[in-house]
Amino acid sequence: MTTLPALEFPFVEMPAYGKVQEVAEGLLWVRIPLPYVLDHVNVFLLQDHDGWAVIDTGTRTPEAIGVWEALFAGPLSGMKISRVVVTHFHPDHIGLAGWFHDLHGARVQTSLSTHALCRLLSQGRSEQTIQQNFDFFLRHGLSPETAELISIHGREYPQYVAPLPSRFQRLVHGDTLTIGARSFRVMTGDGHAPEQVMLHCADEGLFFAADQVLERISPNISVDATEPMSDPLGHFMRSLRQIEAEVPDNVLVLPGHHRPFKGLSARCRDLVLHHQERCDTILAACAKRPHSAADLVPLLFQRQLDPHQMWFAITETLAHANRLIRRSQLTVIDQSDRSLLTLA
């Protein structure tokens, strides 16, 4: 996806691992390495009354922990982490929250959905769940070999996420969260993750957007076997419209990945347009003949995909299909061995 010329980037370069970028007084930006194609996550530190608050953490890997240890031995020396604010349940954001709790006694603040999903997924994937995934992907047109490879997606969750404390403080949309001298309005948005937490500081024009609004890419919007008829794309687009309506355009957007930027409204509209274009591509294909979701993947993702990437591609394709089904533009033809999509 291309970024619009309307975006402004106060920081041309991203900080190297182990380095700190000051964003404002009492607000720091560090990056933590990830074991994925998307190779980093942004972490922000806010000065608090009794230490520092960390917004997101990185995964539980030796590389990520090594960067944190280097930071605490260097530019963050002597800093106590008083709390961890977790935006959503994905390992790159919540993975070290339990580690900070054990190391610093940091309390965890997040949404109920985030805490519950993390605790559930930390128990590991059952054979029943893996079989359910396999049957689901097979029905949507993947080969048995590919379906088997991607059905274990998420099995590594307990490896990448430190055990989360059972006690936490729930953040709810509309709450006011005070961190040090700053006051934030809590916002939550769906689509990428249930009840993803965002924070808006109106006094200083700061918007911690997590993965909901990113500079260069659209976050993954997925439908899988657990909730096969869900409409996360509809939820995501509704959230973008709400953000554009409620958060001023001139805020500094502090995202979960890539660079902070200004131009929130333009970016929200660009993301909506991107997904509308993908829906149009699906409609044009299905107007010619019925397609399985797997048939549609190469139309939306025109590159070679490894099994990890294929999971994201097929589940995001299904998210677009479900949006079109909700809009009564597509319907499903259920055959004995697979499901096909055609115009309604």
Stockholm file with secondary structure:
# STOCKHOLM 1.0

chainA/1-344         MTTLPALEFPFVEMPAYGKVQEVAEGLLWVRIPLPYVLDHVNVFLLQDHDGWAVIDTGTRTPEAIGVWEALFAGPLSGMKISRVVVTHFHPDHIGLAGWFHDLHGARVQTSLSTHALCRLLSQGRSEQTIQQNFDFFLRHGLSPETAELISIHGREYPQYVAPLPSRFQRLVHGDTLTIGARSFRVMTGDGHAPEQVMLHCADEGLFFAADQVLERISPNISVDATEPMSDPLGHFMRSLRQIEAEVPDNVLVLPGHHRPFKGLSARCRDLVLHHQERCDTILAACAKRPHSAADLVPLLFQRQLDPHQMWFAITETLAHANRLIRRSQLTVIDQSDRSLLTLA
#=GR chainA/1-344 SS CCCCTTCBCSCSSCCCTTCCEEEETTEEEEEEECSSSSCEEEEEEEEETTEEEEECCCCSSHHHHHHHHHHHHTTTTTCCEEEEECCCSSHHHHTTHHHHHHHHCCEEEECHHHHHHHHHHTTCCCHHHHHHHHHHHHHTTCCHHHHHHHTTTTTTHHHHSCCCCSCCEECCTTCEEEETTEEEEEEEECSSSTTEEEEEETTTTEEEEETTSCSSSCCCCCCCTTSTTCCHHHHHHHHHHHHHHHSCTTSEEEESSSCCBBCHHHHHHHHHHHHHHHHHHHHHHHHHSCBCHHHHHHHHCCSCCCHHHHHHHHHHHHHHHHHHHHTTSEEEEECSSCEEEEEC
#=GC SS_cons         CCCCTTCBCSCSSCCCTTCCEEEETTEEEEEEECSSSSCEEEEEEEEETTEEEEECCCCSSHHHHHHHHHHHHTTTTTCCEEEEECCCSSHHHHTTHHHHHHHHCCEEEECHHHHHHHHHHTTCCCHHHHHHHHHHHHHTTCCHHHHHHHTTTTTTHHHHSCCCCSCCEECCTTCEEEETTEEEEEEEECSSSTTEEEEEETTTTEEEEETTSCSSSCCCCCCCTTSTTCCHHHHHHHHHHHHHHHSCTTSEEEESSSCCBBCHHHHHHHHHHHHHHHHHHHHHHHHHSCBCHHHHHHHHCCSCCCHHHHHHHHHHHHHHHHHHHHTTSEEEEECSSCEEEEEC
//
